Amino acid sequence: MNLLPSTALEDMDTQHKNRSTRLDDVKSIRHSLQFLVLVALFVTAYFAKELLLPVVLGFLLALTLSPVSRGLYRAGVPHVVSAIMLITATGVLVLAIVAASAGTVAVWSDEIPRMGTEIQEKLRGMSNAVENVRAMTDEVEKMAASEKSAPEVVVKQPTLLDTAFDTVTSFGATFAVAMILALFLLSSGPLFYLKIVQAFPTLTGKKRALSTVYDVEKRVSRYLLTITLINAGLGVAVGIYLTILGLPGGYIFGIAAFLLNFLPYIGGVIGAVLVGAYSIAHFDTLGYALLAPIGYQILTGVEGQFITPWLVGRRLAMNTVAVFLTVVLWGWLWGIPGALVAVPFLVVFKVICENFEPLYTIGNFLSGEDPVVTDEAPEQEEPARA
């Protein structure tokens, strides 16, 4: 038997080590590129908010209404007709809410200075320490200002009316683009899904893509519809409770509770603070005024701890830490609109992770405390055959 000389063995060992080194370098480069792509996506999302936000809202609205559109199609209504009906109904509902609350909100905007003064007067006994600190801060600022030689330039701040007008205009444009996009998506029926499936070259990939798309639609639409109905019930309960207390414009805070409850964790706190501030300014006694925010917190607590977990179910249960971090991240990127779409984003990402084996670990982390365990796993990718 012929044996290879030692030099040949050394050359083979060197080639094997070089090949392993090159593979490690390729993996390292791949991970670095994936990280850079992720950073680029977040940077793009941050600077392209005005472009991406209406697109995201349009897709979410289409996902929410697609089961209803499909049900109407099975009943004999064409996709185009059902899309026009659903989008028109949604637009009329939003405009009705805005019209019902616009007058009261405009009156409140004129009374904000007076309400601020009343709140300060009623809480004066509780804020002596804060007043002392503010007085000391003012003295320090006066001393620092007296040492300045250059004249101070005062920039005129926009008024509350100007800010509100800009906000309404921006919201109107975003909402209009989202509605038009949702109309086109619903009118196309399953065409958009078929285009996604056709992008995969293998039969296994097509099956997995189709199941993932329909799973995303099913869960996101179920989540958004369920949460919308829950928030509507909460808004009605809050409006009735505040009206019984005698707080003027209680239905406005009911609408606010409906909208703010789409913000996990922080929406209830913001609503309670707003209700508390207005009730303190309106009611004569502080003890009776505190009944409004306390009742608001009780209602939101019952909704968050009992009603929502029971109706949403374990299948859509999410890791609270992941939800909180997602809300913080998208709130930092896009502000309040980003916080509103954070959880639907997380639901979509969780469904994708659960349908692709390399992402199982991430999907398991995003699940709740008692995720639904299944023995089924996605099929392995088969190479395309000639």
C-alpha positions in Angstrom: 0.0 0.0 0.0 1.4 3.3 -1.0 1.5 6.0 1.6 1.4 9.7 0.9 4.6 11.5 1.8 4.5 13.7 4.8 4.7 16.9 2.7 1.5 15.9 0.9 -0.3 15.2 4.2 0.9 18.6 5.4 -0.4 20.3 2.2 -3.8 18.6 2.6 -4.0 19.7 6.3 -3.0 23.2 5.3 -5.6 23.3 2.6 -8.3 22.0 5.0 -7.4 24.7 7.5 -7.5 27.4 4.9 -10.9 26.2 3.7 -12.2 26.2 7.3 -10.8 29.7 7.7 -12.4 30.9 4.5 -15.8 29.4 5.6 -15.5 31.2 9.0 -14.7 34.4 7.2 -17.7 34.0 4.9 -20.0 33.4 7.9 -18.5 36.4 9.7 -19.0 38.6 6.6 -22.6 37.3 6.3 -23.4 38.1 9.9 -21.9 41.6 9.5 -23.9 42.2 6.4 -27.1 41.1 8.1 -26.4 43.5 10.9 -25.7 46.4 8.5 -28.9 45.6 6.6 -30.9 45.7 9.9 -29.4 49.0 10.8 -30.0 50.4 7.4 -33.7 49.3 7.6 -34.2 51.1 10.9 -32.4 54.2 9.6 -34.6 54.2 6.5 -37.7 53.7 8.6 -36.7 56.7 10.8 -36.1 59.1 8.0 -38.9 57.8 5.7 -41.7 58.0 8.3 -44.0 60.2 6.2 -43.7 57.7 3.3 -43.8 54.4 5.1 -46.4 55.2 7.8 -49.5 55.5 5.4 -48.3 52.4 3.6 -48.1 50.4 6.8 -51.5 51.7 7.9 -53.0 50.8 4.6 -51.7 47.2 4.8 -52.9 46.8 8.3 -56.3 48.1 7.4 -56.5 45.8 4.5 -55.4 42.8 6.7 -58.1 43.8 9.2 -60.9 44.0 6.7 -59.8 41.1 4.4 -61.8 38.4 6.2 -64.9 40.5 5.9 -64.3 41.1 2.3 -63.7 37.4 1.7 -67.0 36.6 3.5 -68.8 39.1 1.3 -67.2 37.5 -1.8 -68.5 34.1 -0.8 -71.9 35.7 -0.4 -71.7 36.9 -4.1 -70.4 40.4 -3.6 -67.5 41.2 -5.9 -64.2 42.3 -4.4 -64.4 45.7 -5.9 -67.8 46.4 -4.5 -67.0 45.0 -1.0 -63.8 47.0 -0.9 -65.7 50.3 -1.7 -68.4 49.4 0.9 -65.9 48.6 3.6 -63.5 51.6 3.0 -66.5 54.0 2.7 -68.0 52.7 6.0 -64.6 53.1 7.7 -64.1 56.6 6.4 -67.6 57.7 7.4 -67.1 56.2 10.9 -63.8 58.1 11.4 -65.3 61.3 10.1 -68.3 61.0 12.4 -66.1 60.5 15.4 -64.0 63.6 14.4 -67.1 65.7 13.8 -68.7 64.7 17.1 -65.6 65.6 19.1 -64.3 68.6 17.2 -66.5 71.2 18.8 -65.9 70.1 22.3 -62.2 69.8 21.8 -62.1 73.3 20.3 -63.9 74.8 23.3 -61.5 72.9 25.6 -58.5 74.3 23.8 -59.7 77.9 24.6 -60.2 76.9 28.3 -56.8 75.3 28.8 -55.1 78.4 30.4 -58.1 78.7 32.8 -58.0 75.0 33.7 -54.3 75.1 34.3 -54.7 78.0 36.7 -57.5 76.1 38.5 -55.5 73.0 38.8 -52.6 74.9 40.3 -54.8 76.6 42.8 -56.4 73.3 43.9 -53.0 71.5 44.1 -51.2 74.4 45.7 -51.1 72.8 49.1 -49.5 69.7 47.6 -46.8 71.4 45.5 -44.9 73.6 48.0 -41.7 71.7 47.4 -42.1 71.9 43.7 -42.7 75.6 43.9 -39.6 76.1 46.0 -37.4 74.2 43.5 -38.9 76.2 40.6 -38.2 79.5 42.4 -34.6 78.5 43.0 -34.3 77.5 39.3 -35.7 80.9 38.2 -33.2 82.7 40.4 -30.3 80.7 38.9 -31.6 81.4 35.4 -31.8 85.2 36.2 -28.3 85.2 37.5 -27.0 83.4 34.4 -29.0 85.8 32.1 -27.5 88.9 33.8 -24.0 87.7 33.1 -24.7 87.4 29.4 -23.4 90.2 27.2 -25.0 89.2 24.0 -28.7 90.0 23.4 -31.0 87.1 23.8 -33.0 86.0 20.7 -36.5 84.9 21.5 -38.1 82.5 19.0 -41.8 82.8 18.9 -43.4 79.4 19.6 -46.4 78.3 17.5 -49.8 78.6 19.1 -51.9 75.7 20.2 -54.3 76.3 17.3 -51.4 76.2 14.7 -50.1 72.9 16.2 -53.5 71.4 16.2 -54.1 72.4 12.5 -50.7 71.0 11.4 -51.5 67.7 13.3 -54.9 67.4 11.7 -53.6 68.2 8.2 -50.8 65.6 8.6 -53.2 63.0 9.9 -55.7 63.7 7.2 -53.1 63.1 4.4 -51.8 60.0 6.1 -55.3 58.6 6.6 -56.3 59.4 3.0 -53.3 57.6 1.5 -53.8 54.6 3.8 -57.5 54.3 2.8 -56.7 54.5 -0.9 -54.0 51.8 -0.6 -56.3 49.6 1.5 -59.0 50.0 -1.2 -56.7 48.8 -3.9 -55.5 45.9 -1.8 -59.0 44.8 -1.0 -60.2 45.3 -4.6 -57.5 43.0 -5.9 -58.7 40.0 -3.9 -56.1 37.2 -3.6 -53.9 38.7 -6.4 -51.4 40.2 -4.0 -51.0 36.8 -2.2 -50.6 35.0 -5.5 -47.8 37.3 -6.5 -46.0 36.6 -3.2 -46.3 32.9 -3.7 -45.1 33.1 -7.3 -41.9 34.7 -6.1 -40.7 31.4 -4.6 -39.1 28.9 -7.0 -39.9 25.6 -5.2 -43.2 23.9 -4.5 -42.3 23.6 -0.8 -41.4 27.3 -0.7 -44.7 28.2 -2.3 -46.7 26.1 0.2 -44.9 27.6 3.1 -45.3 31.1 1.8 -49.0 30.6 1.2 -49.5 29.2 4.7 -47.5 32.0 6.2 -49.4 34.7 4.4 -52.8 33.3 5.4 -51.6 32.8 8.9 -50.4 36.4 9.2 -53.7 37.6 7.7 -55.8 35.4 10.1 -53.9 36.3 13.3 -53.4 40.0 12.5 -57.1 40.5 11.4 -58.3 38.6 14.4 -56.1 40.6 16.8 -57.0 44.0 15.3 -60.7 43.2 15.1 -60.8 41.8 18.7 -58.7 44.7 20.1 -60.9 47.2 18.3 -64.1 45.8 19.7 -62.6 45.6 23.2 -61.4 49.2 23.0 -64.8 50.3 21.7 -66.4 48.6 24.7 -63.9 50.3 27.0 -64.6 53.6 25.5 -68.4 53.2 26.0 -67.8 52.1 29.6 -65.5 55.1 30.3 -67.9 57.5 28.7 -70.9 56.2 30.7 -68.9 56.3 33.9 -67.7 59.8 33.5 -71.2 61.0 32.5 -72.7 59.5 35.6 -70.0 61.3 37.7 -71.2 64.5 36.1 -68.0 65.3 34.1 -68.9 67.4 31.0 -68.0 65.9 27.7 -67.6 62.4 29.1 -68.1 60.9 25.7 -65.0 62.7 24.5 -62.9 60.9 27.0 -64.6 57.7 26.0 -63.4 58.3 22.4 -59.9 59.1 23.8 -60.0 55.9 25.9 -60.8 53.9 22.7 -57.9 55.5 20.8 -55.3 55.5 23.7 -56.0 51.8 24.5 -54.3 50.9 21.3 -51.1 52.0 23.0 -50.1 49.1 25.3 -49.2 50.0 28.9 -48.8 53.8 28.4 -52.2 54.5 26.8 -54.1 53.9 30.0 -51.8 56.0 32.0 -52.0 58.9 29.6 -55.8 58.7 29.6 -56.0 58.6 33.4 -53.8 61.7 33.6 -55.9 63.6 31.1 -59.2 62.6 32.9 -57.7 63.5 36.3 -56.5 66.9 35.2 -59.8 67.8 33.6 -61.9 66.5 36.6 -59.7 68.5 39.1 -60.3 71.6 37.1 -64.1 71.0 36.9 -65.1 69.6 40.3 -65.0 71.6 43.5 -63.6 69.0 45.8 -60.3 67.2 45.1 -61.6 63.9 46.6 -64.6 63.7 44.3 -62.4 64.8 41.3 -60.1 61.8 41.9 -63.0 59.4 41.4 -62.7 60.0 37.6 -59.1 58.9 37.1 -59.5 56.1 39.7 -62.5 54.7 37.9 -60.7 55.1 34.5 -57.8 53.0 35.9 -60.1 50.3 37.3 -61.9 50.0 34.0 -58.6 49.8 32.0 -57.2 47.3 34.6 -60.1 45.0 34.3 -59.9 45.2 30.5 -56.2 44.5 30.4 -56.0 41.8 33.0 -59.2 39.8 32.3 -61.2 40.7 29.2 -58.3 41.0 26.7 -56.5 37.8 27.7 -59.7 35.9 27.7 -60.9 37.1 24.3 -57.5 37.2 22.5 -56.5 33.8 23.7 -53.2 32.0 24.2 -52.6 31.7 20.5 -52.0 35.4 20.2 -50.4 35.8 23.7 -47.3 37.8 23.5 -44.2 38.2 25.8 -44.8 41.4 27.8 -41.2 42.3 27.7 -41.1 42.0 23.9 -44.3 44.0 23.6 -42.9 46.8 25.8 -39.6 47.0 24.0 -41.3 46.9 20.6 -43.6 49.8 21.7 -40.6 51.8 23.0 -38.6 51.1 19.8 -41.4 52.1 17.3 -42.5 55.0 19.5 -38.9 56.3 19.3 -38.9 55.8 15.5 -42.3 57.1 14.6 -43.8 58.7 17.7 -47.3 57.9 18.7 -48.2 56.3 15.3 -45.3 54.0 15.6 -46.4 52.9 19.1 -49.9 52.2 17.6 -48.6 49.9 14.9 -45.9 48.3 17.1 -48.0 45.3 18.3 -49.4 44.4 14.9 -45.8 44.5 13.6 -44.8 42.2 16.4 -47.7 39.8 15.6 -46.7 39.6 12.0 -43.0 39.0 12.9 -44.0 36.3 15.4 -46.1 34.4 12.8 -43.2 34.5 10.3 -40.9 33.2 13.0 -43.3 30.3 13.8 -43.4 29.3 10.2 -39.7 29.1 9.5 -37.5 26.7 11.4 -34.4 28.9 11.7 -36.5 31.5 13.5 -38.2 29.1 15.9 -36.2 30.4 18.9 -37.2 34.0 18.3 -40.8 33.0 17.8 -40.7 31.0 21.1 -39.3 34.1 22.9 -42.0 36.3 21.5 -44.7 33.9 22.8 -46.5 34.3 26.0 -46.0 32.4 29.3 -47.9 29.4 28.1 -47.4 29.1 24.3 -49.3 26.6 22.3 -46.9 23.7 21.6 -47.2 21.8 18.4 -45.4 18.8 17.1 -45.7 20.1 13.5 -42.6 21.6 11.9 -42.3 23.3 8.5 -41.2 21.1 5.7 -37.5 21.2 4.7 -36.8 23.1 1.6 -36.6 20.9 -1.5 -34.4 21.9 -4.4 -36.1 22.7 -7.6 -36.2 19.9 -10.1 -35.7 20.2 -13.7 
